[in-house]
């Protein structure tokens, strides 16, 4: 068979069948629209405020969060100083997440579509691609940690698991038993990716109930074993003074934003399923700081008690469980380790399900004719092997430095993204034009690229790029190092201000909306894209649309009668 013909046939079979209609613009929309990129229709807006609370409760309970406060204490802070830093950092994070999710909650569009308003119809591909990369890295790391949870479960049932011979070379920086558990956990997670996110929201409810119970039980168990209260870590004072203390506190606060940079950008991928915009606002604003702070405190107590048991604190809760199950365990010890490791494994799997859905949503924007959220999620899961998480985590300091450095690139996207929506557009988006590549439309920019946003993006990078080099080990001026300690905030502020100046004074001026103007016309656009349409002389008219419970707004009803849907005219 002709290889070229074979590739063409495979590509044709791999296409996802969508209804695009006819005409030139309908053909062009194949590269901008798919059912997964379209605004969520009313029937699928099923997330209430409690679902968003459960999402972040479940997201907070993972091994990384358990180690947060401990890592700050290890840097020289007193436990209460580290914990206050977590509160401060995640209060800021909750605010940023809520701001990032507003576009999805109002217009029910995903992040890859929302960012087209600032970076352009085609220019949006670059920020989406950057977010995908970090999402895959986090997916790989969380999967590796989940594999370690599975390893502890197997050790609790079959102690001989710990004695599996290693067939890997020393250069692999891991062993056969850990690689086996990583593969099994990775395989198990593939099942969850198959289901749409709005259909598995109750799985987050299960984690939101079981994870806190497991965490409190773990802390109580370790405290009973230690038999001496909360342990020495909770009584030690800070070893830092003066400027060293100040900069360590700043680092601790900003690291919370670094860890959340991907979710700050793409929160619209979740909030677009909200029943009402308010469901996604207050629930996230308060739940994020509360849950992450409480989880880190429980982790700190466990680590402190472990210092009483073993002479020095074990910051990783899985290390504590491994000591329990490998050092003369009783049957009750093995049972306790099994169930706690099971809870941790489920927590990691649900955290990764969130990440896979986000990455899958972003992948759809790259190749909407070939990728949907499910296929994109599987692509992210497959590519996570290329990250070799066992090597990434061989040095936790290097990994955290890398994540912090990469968040610089994402923060420079956040500035224009937020400034465009909240200051320039004043909350108004023409959703139809977000799916159009007509040069006369609002979001076309220059050749499909938002030049203002790209200039602002580069400005945000320039202020931090020297500090990034310092974080990776290079010698840099002390001033650049100090500036880099604010990396995420610096990137957002500089790029946001630069975007505003470019829109107001630059060669590609953007018209300011007069007053706050969130129209929330997603019902109209969903109907246009999902239901059958008929062309009239003046444009496209909605045909056979059923109103959802409560009906459409009067503005939307009126708009639906107007022949102005130019983006989909043939």
C-alpha positions in Angstrom: 0.0 0.0 0.0 1.1 3.5 -0.8 2.4 5.0 2.6 1.0 8.4 1.8 -2.4 6.9 1.0 -2.4 4.9 4.2 -1.7 8.0 6.3 -4.5 9.8 4.6 -6.9 7.0 5.2 -5.9 6.8 8.9 -6.4 10.5 9.3 -9.8 10.4 7.7 -10.9 7.6 10.0 -9.6 9.5 13.0 -11.7 12.6 12.3 -14.5 13.3 14.7 -17.8 13.7 12.9 -19.3 17.2 13.6 -22.0 19.1 11.9 -20.6 22.3 10.5 -23.1 23.2 7.8 -22.0 24.5 4.4 -20.2 27.6 3.1 -16.8 29.0 3.4 -17.0 30.2 7.0 -18.6 26.9 8.0 -15.5 25.2 6.6 -13.2 27.6 8.4 -15.0 26.9 11.7 -13.8 23.3 11.6 -10.5 24.6 13.0 -12.1 26.8 15.7 -15.2 24.8 16.9 -16.1 21.4 18.2 -18.8 20.2 20.6 -16.1 20.3 23.4 -15.2 23.8 22.6 -18.7 25.1 22.2 -20.5 26.9 25.0 -22.2 24.5 27.4 -25.9 24.2 26.7 -28.3 24.6 29.7 -28.9 20.9 30.0 -25.3 20.2 31.0 -24.9 23.1 33.4 -25.3 20.9 36.4 -22.6 22.1 38.9 -23.9 23.8 42.0 -21.8 25.6 44.7 -21.4 22.4 46.6 -19.8 20.7 43.5 -17.2 23.4 43.3 -16.6 23.0 47.1 -16.2 19.3 46.7 -13.8 19.8 43.7 -11.4 21.9 45.7 -11.7 19.8 48.9 -10.8 16.8 46.9 -8.0 18.6 45.1 -6.5 19.8 48.4 -6.0 16.4 49.8 -2.9 15.1 48.1 0.6 14.3 49.1 2.0 17.6 47.7 -0.4 19.7 49.9 0.6 17.6 53.0 4.2 18.6 52.5 3.6 22.3 52.0 3.9 23.6 55.6 6.7 21.1 56.3 8.8 22.4 53.5 8.5 25.9 54.9 9.5 24.7 58.4 12.4 22.9 56.8 13.4 26.3 55.4 13.7 27.7 58.9 10.2 29.1 59.7 8.3 28.2 62.8 5.3 26.0 62.2 2.8 28.9 62.7 4.7 31.1 60.4 4.6 28.5 57.6 1.0 27.9 58.2 0.1 31.6 58.0 2.1 31.8 54.7 -0.2 29.0 53.4 -3.3 31.0 54.4 -2.0 34.2 52.8 -0.8 32.4 49.6 -4.1 30.5 49.2 -6.3 33.5 49.9 -4.5 35.1 47.0 -4.9 31.9 45.0 -8.6 31.7 45.7 -9.0 35.2 44.4 -7.1 34.5 41.2 -8.9 31.3 40.6 -12.3 33.0 41.0 -11.2 35.7 38.6 -10.0 33.2 36.1 -13.2 31.2 36.2 -15.6 34.2 35.7 -15.5 33.9 31.9 -16.6 30.3 32.0 -19.3 30.9 34.6 -20.8 33.8 32.6 -20.5 32.6 29.0 -20.1 28.9 29.6 -17.0 28.7 27.3 -13.8 26.8 28.0 -10.4 28.5 28.6 -9.0 27.9 25.1 -11.9 29.9 23.7 -12.0 32.6 26.3 -8.4 33.5 25.8 -9.0 34.2 22.1 -10.4 37.6 23.1 -7.0 38.8 24.1 -4.4 36.6 22.3 -6.4 36.3 19.0 -8.2 33.6 17.2 -5.0 31.8 16.2 -2.6 33.4 18.7 -4.5 31.7 21.5 -2.7 28.4 20.5 0.6 29.4 22.2 -0.8 30.0 25.8 -2.9 26.9 25.4 0.1 24.9 24.4 2.1 26.2 27.4 -0.7 25.2 29.8 -0.8 21.7 28.3 2.9 21.2 29.0 2.7 22.0 32.7 -0.5 20.0 33.0 1.2 17.0 31.6 4.2 17.4 34.0 1.8 17.6 37.0 -0.1 14.6 35.7 3.1 12.6 35.5 4.2 13.6 39.0 0.8 12.9 40.6 0.7 9.5 38.8 4.1 8.6 40.2 3.0 9.5 43.8 -0.2 7.5 43.2 2.0 4.5 42.2 3.8 4.8 45.5 0.4 4.7 47.3 -0.4 1.5 45.4 3.0 0.1 46.4 2.1 0.6 50.1 -1.2 -1.1 49.6 0.5 -4.1 48.1 3.1 -4.1 50.8 0.3 -4.1 53.4 -1.3 -7.2 51.8 1.8 -9.0 50.5 5.0 -7.9 52.4 7.1 -9.7 49.8 6.3 -6.8 47.4 9.1 -4.9 49.1 11.6 -7.6 48.1 10.8 -7.7 44.4 14.2 -8.0 42.6 15.3 -4.9 40.8 15.9 -5.4 37.1 16.6 -1.8 36.2 20.1 -0.2 35.9 21.2 2.4 38.5 21.0 5.1 35.9 17.2 4.6 35.8 17.0 6.2 39.3 14.2 3.9 40.3 13.5 0.2 40.8 11.3 -2.5 39.2 8.7 -2.5 42.1 8.1 1.2 41.9 7.9 1.2 38.1 5.4 -1.7 38.2 3.2 0.2 40.6 3.4 3.4 38.6 2.3 1.5 35.5 -0.6 -0.2 37.3 -1.8 3.1 38.8 -1.4 4.9 35.4 -3.5 2.1 33.8 -6.2 2.4 36.5 -6.6 6.1 35.9 -7.4 5.6 32.2 -10.9 4.4 33.1 -11.8 7.8 34.7 -10.7 9.8 31.7 -13.3 8.1 29.6 -16.2 9.8 31.3 -17.2 13.5 30.8 -16.4 15.7 33.8 -20.0 16.7 34.4 -21.0 13.1 34.8 -18.3 12.2 37.5 -18.9 15.2 39.8 -20.1 12.8 42.5 -16.7 11.1 42.6 -15.4 14.4 43.9 -18.1 14.2 46.6 -16.8 10.8 47.7 -13.3 12.1 48.0 -14.4 15.2 49.8 -15.9 12.9 52.5 -13.4 10.1 52.7 -10.2 12.2 52.4 -10.7 14.5 55.4 -11.8 11.5 57.5 -8.7 9.6 56.5 -6.4 12.6 57.1 -7.7 13.1 60.6 -7.5 9.4 61.4 -3.9 9.3 60.1 -2.9 12.3 62.3 -4.6 10.7 65.4 -2.9 7.4 64.7 0.6 8.9 64.5 -0.1 11.1 67.6 -1.1 8.0 69.6 2.0 6.1 68.4 4.2 9.1 69.3 2.5 9.4 72.7 3.9 12.9 73.3 1.5 15.4 72.1 2.0 17.3 68.8 5.7 16.6 68.6 8.9 18.8 68.6 8.3 20.5 65.3 5.2 22.3 66.7 7.3 23.7 69.5 10.4 24.9 67.7 10.9 28.5 66.9 12.1 30.1 63.7 15.8 30.0 62.9 15.6 33.0 60.6 15.8 36.7 61.4 15.6 40.0 59.6 15.7 40.0 55.8 16.3 36.2 55.6 12.9 35.7 57.4 11.2 38.3 55.2 12.3 36.7 51.9 11.5 33.2 53.1 8.0 34.3 53.9 7.6 35.9 50.5 8.8 32.8 48.8 6.4 30.7 50.8 3.4 32.9 49.9 4.2 33.1 46.2 4.9 29.4 45.9 1.1 28.8 46.5 0.4 30.8 43.4 3.1 29.0 41.4 1.6 25.6 42.3 -1.9 26.8 41.1 -0.8 28.7 38.0 -2.4 26.1 35.6 -5.8 26.2 37.4 -5.7 30.0 37.6 -5.5 30.1 33.8 -8.0 27.4 33.0 -10.6 27.5 35.7 -13.2 28.2 33.0 -12.9 24.6 31.9 -14.8 23.8 35.2 -16.9 26.9 35.8 -18.6 26.6 32.4 -20.7 23.8 33.9 -22.0 26.1 36.7 -25.8 26.4 37.0 -25.4 30.1 37.9 -22.3 32.3 37.9 -22.5 32.8 41.7 -22.2 29.0 42.2 -18.6 29.3 40.9 -17.6 32.5 42.7 -18.0 32.3 46.4 -17.5 28.6 46.7 -14.1 28.8 45.1 -13.1 32.1 46.8 -13.5 30.6 50.3 -13.0 26.9 49.8 -9.5 27.1 48.2 -7.7 28.8 51.2 -9.7 26.9 53.8 -9.1 23.4 52.5 -5.5 23.7 51.5 -4.6 25.4 54.8 -6.4 22.7 56.9 -4.8 19.8 54.9 -1.3 21.3 55.2 -1.8 21.6 59.0 -2.8 17.9 59.3 0.3 17.1 57.3 2.4 19.2 59.6 1.1 17.5 62.7 1.9 14.0 61.2 5.4 15.1 60.4 6.0 16.6 63.8 4.9 13.4 65.5 7.1 11.4 63.2 10.1 13.3 64.6 9.3 11.8 68.0 9.1 8.3 66.6 12.1 8.4 64.3 14.4 11.2 65.5 13.8 13.6 62.6 10.6 14.7 60.9 9.4 12.8 57.8 7.7 15.4 55.6 6.3 13.0 53.1 3.2 11.1 54.7 4.0 8.1 52.5 7.4 7.8 54.1 5.6 7.5 57.5 3.3 4.8 56.2 6.2 2.9 54.7 7.9 2.9 58.1 4.7 1.6 59.7 4.4 -1.3 57.2 8.0 -2.4 57.0 9.3 -2.1 60.6 7.7 -5.0 62.5 4.1 -4.2 61.7 1.2 -5.8 63.5 -1.9 -6.9 61.6 -3.7 -3.8 62.6 -0.8 -1.7 61.3 -1.0 -3.4 58.0 -4.7 -2.9 57.8 -4.4 0.8 58.7 -1.7 1.4 56.1 -3.8 -0.4 53.5 -6.8 1.8 54.0 -4.9 5.0 54.4 -2.9 4.3 51.2 -6.1 3.5 49.4 -7.5 6.9 50.4 -4.3 8.6 49.3 -4.4 6.6 46.0 -8.0 7.6 45.3 -7.1 11.2 46.2 -4.3 11.2 43.7 -6.5 9.7 41.0 -9.2 12.3 41.4 -6.6 15.1 41.4 -5.3 13.7 38.1 -8.8 13.3 36.7 -9.1 17.0 37.1 -5.7 17.6 35.4 -6.5 15.2 32.6 -9.8 16.9 31.8 -8.1 20.3 31.8 -5.3 19.1 29.4 -7.9 17.3 27.3 -9.9 20.5 27.0 -6.8 22.4 25.9 -5.9 19.7 23.4 -9.2 20.1 21.6 -8.2 23.7 20.7 -5.1 22.4 18.9 -6.8 19.9 16.7 -10.6 20.1 17.1 -11.3 17.9 14.1 -9.3 15.0 15.6 -9.3 15.6 19.4 -12.1 15.8 21.9 -11.6 16.1 25.6 -11.5 12.3 26.0 -8.8 11.8 23.4 -6.9 14.8 24.7 -7.0 13.4 28.2 -5.6 10.1 26.9 -2.9 12.0 25.0 -1.8 13.8 28.2 -1.8 10.5 30.0 0.4 8.9 27.3 2.8 11.9 27.1 3.3 11.9 30.9 5.7 8.9 30.5 8.1 11.2 28.5 8.4 13.4 31.7 10.0 10.5 33.6 8.6 11.7 37.0 10.9 9.4 38.9 13.8 11.6 37.8 11.9 14.8 38.3 11.2 13.9 41.9 14.7 12.6 42.6 15.4 16.1 43.8 12.3 17.8 45.2 14.1 21.2 45.4 15.0 21.1 41.7 11.4 20.1 40.8 9.9 22.9 42.8 12.4 25.4 41.3 11.4 24.2 37.8 7.7 24.5 38.5 8.2 28.0 39.9 10.2 28.9 36.8 7.6 27.6 34.5 4.9 29.5 36.3 6.6 32.7 35.1 5.6 31.9 31.6 2.0 31.2 32.6 1.8 34.4 34.7 2.6 36.5 31.6 -0.5 35.0 30.0 -2.7 35.8 33.0 -2.1 39.5 32.9 -3.4 40.2 29.4 -6.2 37.6 29.9 -7.5 39.3 33.0 -6.9 42.9 31.9 -8.8 42.2 28.6 -11.9 40.9 30.3 -12.1 43.0 33.4 -10.7 46.4 32.3 -10.8 46.6 28.5 -14.0 44.6 27.6 -15.6 45.3 31.0 -17.0 41.7 31.0 -18.5 41.8 27.5 -17.6 39.0 25.1 -19.2 38.5 21.7 -19.2 34.7 21.9 -20.1 34.1 18.3 -17.1 36.1 17.2 -14.8 33.9 19.4 -15.5 31.1 16.9 -15.0 33.3 13.8 -11.9 33.9 11.7 -13.3 36.9 9.8 -10.7 39.7 9.6 -13.4 42.3 10.4 -14.4 40.6 13.7 -13.4 41.9 17.2 -10.8 39.2 18.1 -9.0 38.8 14.8 -6.1 41.2 15.6 -3.3 41.0 13.0 -3.5 37.8 11.0 -5.4 36.1 13.8 -2.9 37.2 16.5 -3.5 39.6 19.4 -0.4 41.7 19.0 -1.1 43.7 22.1 -1.3 40.6 24.2 2.0 39.2 22.8 3.9 42.5 23.4 2.5 42.4 27.0 3.5 38.7 27.3 7.1 39.5 26.4 7.1 42.4 28.8 6.0 40.1 31.6 8.7 37.6 30.7 11.5 40.1 30.5 11.0 41.2 34.1 11.4 37.7 35.4 13.6 35.9 32.9 16.9 36.7 34.6 15.5 35.4 37.9 14.5 32.2 36.1 18.1 31.6 35.2 19.0 32.2 38.8 16.4 29.6 39.9 18.0 27.1 37.6 21.4 27.6 39.2 23.0 30.5 37.2 24.7 33.4 38.9 22.4 36.5 38.6 22.4 40.0 40.1 20.9 40.2 43.5 18.2 42.6 42.4 17.0 40.2 39.8 16.9 37.5 42.4 14.8 39.7 44.7 12.4 40.5 41.9 12.0 36.9 41.0 10.7 36.1 44.5 7.5 37.8 43.4 7.6 35.9 40.1 3.9 35.2 39.6 2.7 38.6 40.8 5.4 40.4 38.9 4.4 38.6 35.7 0.7 39.3 36.1 1.2 42.9 37.0 3.7 43.8 34.4 2.0 42.0 31.5 -1.4 43.3 32.6 -0.2 47.0 32.7 1.6 46.6 29.4 -1.5 45.1 27.8 -3.6 48.1 29.0 -1.1 50.6 27.6 -1.0 48.8 24.3 -4.8 48.8 24.0 -5.1 52.4 24.9 -2.0 54.0 23.3 -0.6 51.4 20.9 -1.1 51.0 17.1 -3.7 48.3 17.6 -6.2 50.1 19.9 -9.0 48.1 21.4 -12.4 49.8 22.0 -13.3 50.1 25.7 -16.7 49.0 26.7 -18.8 51.6 28.5 -19.6 50.4 32.0 -19.7 46.8 33.2 -21.4 44.7 30.5 -21.6 41.0 31.1 -24.3 39.9 28.7 -23.9 36.1 29.2 -25.3 35.2 25.8 -24.1 31.6 25.8 -27.7 30.3 25.6 -28.0 31.8 22.2 -24.7 30.6 20.9 -25.3 27.1 22.2 -28.6 26.9 20.4 -27.1 28.2 17.2 -24.3 25.6 17.3 -26.1 22.6 18.7 -29.6 22.8 17.2 -30.5 22.7 13.5 -30.4 26.1 11.8 -31.9 27.5 8.7 -30.5 30.3 6.5 -32.4 33.4 5.7 -31.5 36.2 3.4 -30.2 38.2 6.3 -28.3 35.5 8.1 -28.9 32.4 10.2 -32.1 32.0 12.2 -32.6 29.7 15.1 -34.8 26.8 14.2 -36.5 24.4 16.6 -34.9 25.7 19.8 -36.5 24.6 23.1 -36.1 27.0 26.0 -34.5 25.6 29.1 -36.3 25.8 32.5 -36.6 29.4 33.4 -36.3 30.4 29.7 -33.8 32.6 28.0 -33.3 36.3 29.0 -35.3 38.9 27.0 -32.0 40.1 25.5 -31.2 36.7 24.3 -34.7 36.1 22.9 -34.4 39.4 21.0 -30.9 38.7 19.7 -32.0 35.3 18.5 -34.4 37.0 16.0 -31.7 39.3 14.6 -29.9 38.3 11.4 -26.4 39.3 12.7 -24.7 35.9 13.1 -22.1 36.8 10.5 -19.5 34.3 11.7 -21.6 31.4 10.4 -22.9 32.9 7.2 -21.9 31.0 4.0 
